[in-house]
Amino acid sequence: MFRGVVYALGAVALIVFLVRIRHHTAPTAVVPTGNQRPSVAAAPAPVSGSAPTHLNSLEILARCQPELKETPSVPAFEVGEKYNRVAVQLKVRFVVDNNGFVLNTYVSGANVVTPADQEAALDYVRHLSFEAPSAEECQSVKMQMVGIFHMGKDSNGDWITMFDAHPVYSLNGNQVVVNQN
């Protein structure tokens, strides 16, 4: 019996690991902290093709992915030299309505980031605008999104604040995938 429980837990852990690895890609917006070059942002590619006639609510959420429009500059996080900058992260959750406006922004996790940096990140996300899908089933849907701010190095080796955004629900073939990170 103990061996069966161990095998079951191992199988569940393996499935979770494979799902996370398979769906770990996300678009990135990058702006250096020292130089105010314009930011570059990318949104998830819209799902193309004809939709099946009978969709459940999660399938509709997965198909109704908004496209990111022009974005303001990503706020620069000031992190002291004593911290491991690669470990700096701030996670924001938000909703995009059918007009492309961001609603209900909140920080859902952060480390080594000051309250001022948290507020700057929320303000950044509030000012994003999206092109909402025009499909009829998307007209009443509010798309749930996750944004993650993190530190990285640009091509010159300078530390920059980066922002990755992706929808909570997406499609992998015909299966709905929940992307929590």
C-alpha positions as CSV (number, residue, x, y, z in Angstrom):
1,M,0.0,0.0,0.0
2,F,2.8,2.4,0.9
3,R,4.5,1.7,-2.4
4,G,1.3,2.5,-4.3
5,V,1.0,5.9,-2.5
6,V,4.6,6.7,-3.3
7,Y,4.0,5.8,-7.0
8,A,0.9,7.9,-7.1
9,L,2.6,11.0,-5.6
10,G,5.5,10.5,-7.9
11,A,3.2,10.4,-10.9
12,V,1.3,13.6,-9.8
13,A,4.6,15.4,-9.3
14,L,5.9,14.3,-12.7
15,I,2.7,15.5,-14.4
16,V,2.9,18.9,-12.6
17,F,6.6,19.2,-13.6
18,L,5.9,18.4,-17.3
19,V,3.0,20.9,-17.5
20,R,5.1,23.7,-16.0
21,I,8.0,22.9,-18.3
22,R,5.8,22.7,-21.4
23,H,4.1,26.0,-20.7
24,H,6.9,28.1,-19.3
25,T,7.3,30.5,-22.3
26,A,6.0,34.0,-22.0
27,P,6.4,37.3,-23.9
28,T,8.8,39.9,-22.5
29,A,8.9,43.7,-22.3
30,V,12.3,45.1,-21.5
31,V,13.5,48.5,-20.5
32,P,16.9,49.3,-19.0
33,T,17.1,50.9,-15.6
34,G,19.8,53.4,-16.4
35,N,18.9,54.5,-20.0
36,Q,15.3,55.4,-20.9
37,R,15.1,53.6,-24.3
38,P,11.5,52.8,-25.4
39,S,10.2,49.5,-24.1
40,V,9.4,46.5,-26.3
41,A,6.4,44.4,-25.4
42,A,4.9,41.3,-27.0
43,A,1.6,39.7,-26.4
44,P,0.7,36.0,-26.8
45,A,-0.2,35.1,-30.3
46,P,-4.0,35.0,-30.8
47,V,-5.5,31.6,-31.3
48,S,-6.6,31.3,-34.9
49,G,-9.0,29.0,-36.7
50,S,-12.7,28.5,-36.3
51,A,-14.1,27.9,-32.8
52,P,-16.1,24.8,-32.1
53,T,-19.8,25.6,-31.7
54,H,-20.1,24.3,-28.2
55,L,-17.5,25.7,-25.8
56,N,-17.4,25.6,-22.0
57,S,-16.4,28.7,-20.0
58,L,-12.7,27.8,-19.6
59,E,-12.4,27.1,-23.4
60,I,-13.9,30.6,-24.0
61,L,-11.4,32.2,-21.6
62,A,-8.5,30.3,-23.3
63,R,-9.6,31.4,-26.8
64,C,-10.2,35.1,-25.8
65,Q,-6.6,36.2,-25.4
66,P,-6.0,39.9,-25.6
67,E,-3.1,41.4,-27.7
68,L,-0.9,43.9,-26.0
69,K,-0.8,47.4,-27.6
70,E,1.8,50.0,-27.0
71,T,3.2,50.1,-23.5
72,P,4.7,52.7,-21.1
73,S,8.3,52.2,-19.9
74,V,8.8,49.4,-17.4
75,P,9.6,50.8,-14.0
76,A,13.1,50.3,-12.8
77,F,13.5,48.4,-9.5
78,E,16.3,49.7,-7.3
79,V,17.9,46.7,-5.7
80,G,20.9,46.9,-3.5
81,E,24.1,45.1,-4.4
82,K,23.7,42.8,-1.4
83,Y,20.7,41.0,-3.0
84,N,20.8,38.3,-5.7
85,R,19.2,40.3,-8.5
86,V,18.2,37.1,-10.4
87,A,16.0,36.2,-7.4
88,V,14.1,39.5,-7.4
89,Q,10.5,39.0,-8.6
90,L,7.1,40.7,-8.3
91,K,4.0,38.9,-9.5
92,V,0.9,40.9,-10.5
93,R,-2.6,39.6,-11.3
94,F,-5.1,41.6,-13.3
95,V,-8.1,41.3,-15.6
96,V,-8.6,42.7,-19.1
97,D,-12.1,43.6,-20.1
98,N,-13.6,43.3,-23.5
99,N,-12.6,46.9,-24.3
100,G,-8.9,46.2,-23.6
101,F,-8.7,48.0,-20.3
102,V,-6.9,46.6,-17.2
103,L,-9.0,46.1,-14.1
104,N,-8.5,44.7,-10.6
105,T,-4.7,44.8,-10.4
106,Y,-3.0,43.4,-7.3
107,V,0.4,42.1,-6.2
108,S,0.2,38.4,-5.6
109,G,3.8,37.9,-4.6
110,A,7.0,39.8,-4.2
111,N,10.4,39.6,-2.7
112,V,13.1,42.2,-1.9
113,V,10.9,44.9,-3.6
114,T,10.0,48.1,-1.7
115,P,6.4,49.3,-1.4
116,A,7.2,52.1,-3.8
117,D,8.4,49.6,-6.4
118,Q,5.2,47.6,-5.8
119,E,3.1,50.6,-6.4
120,A,5.1,51.6,-9.5
121,A,4.6,48.1,-10.9
122,L,0.8,48.2,-10.3
123,D,0.6,51.6,-11.9
124,Y,2.5,50.3,-14.9
125,V,0.1,47.4,-15.3
126,R,-3.0,49.7,-14.9
127,H,-1.7,51.8,-17.9
128,L,-1.3,48.9,-20.2
129,S,-3.9,48.6,-23.0
130,F,-4.9,45.5,-25.0
131,E,-6.7,44.8,-28.2
132,A,-9.5,42.5,-27.1
133,P,-10.7,39.7,-29.4
134,S,-13.7,40.6,-31.5
135,A,-15.3,37.1,-31.5
136,E,-18.9,37.1,-30.2
137,E,-18.1,34.7,-27.3
138,C,-15.4,37.2,-26.1
139,Q,-17.7,40.2,-25.8
140,S,-18.7,39.5,-22.2
141,V,-15.5,37.8,-21.0
142,K,-12.9,39.4,-18.7
143,M,-9.6,37.8,-19.5
144,Q,-7.5,36.9,-16.4
145,M,-3.8,37.7,-16.8
146,V,-0.6,37.3,-14.8
147,G,2.4,39.6,-15.0
148,I,5.8,39.0,-13.6
149,F,8.5,41.6,-13.1
150,H,12.0,40.3,-12.7
151,M,15.6,41.4,-13.1
152,G,17.8,40.4,-16.0
153,K,20.8,41.7,-17.9
154,D,20.6,43.4,-21.2
155,S,23.1,42.9,-24.1
156,N,25.5,45.3,-22.5
157,G,25.5,43.4,-19.2
158,D,23.5,46.1,-17.3
159,W,20.8,45.0,-14.9
160,I,17.3,45.9,-16.1
161,T,13.7,45.3,-14.9
162,M,11.7,43.1,-17.3
163,F,8.0,42.3,-17.4
164,D,6.5,39.1,-18.7
165,A,2.7,38.9,-19.2
166,H,0.5,35.9,-20.1
167,P,-3.1,34.8,-19.8
168,V,-4.1,32.5,-17.0
169,Y,-5.9,30.2,-19.5
170,S,-4.5,29.2,-22.8
171,L,-4.9,26.4,-25.3
172,N,-2.5,23.5,-26.1
173,G,-4.1,22.0,-29.1
174,N,-7.7,21.4,-27.9
175,Q,-6.8,21.3,-24.2
176,V,-7.2,24.2,-21.8
177,V,-4.1,24.9,-19.8
178,V,-4.0,26.9,-16.6
179,N,-0.8,29.1,-16.5
180,Q,-0.5,30.3,-12.9
181,N,3.0,31.6,-13.2
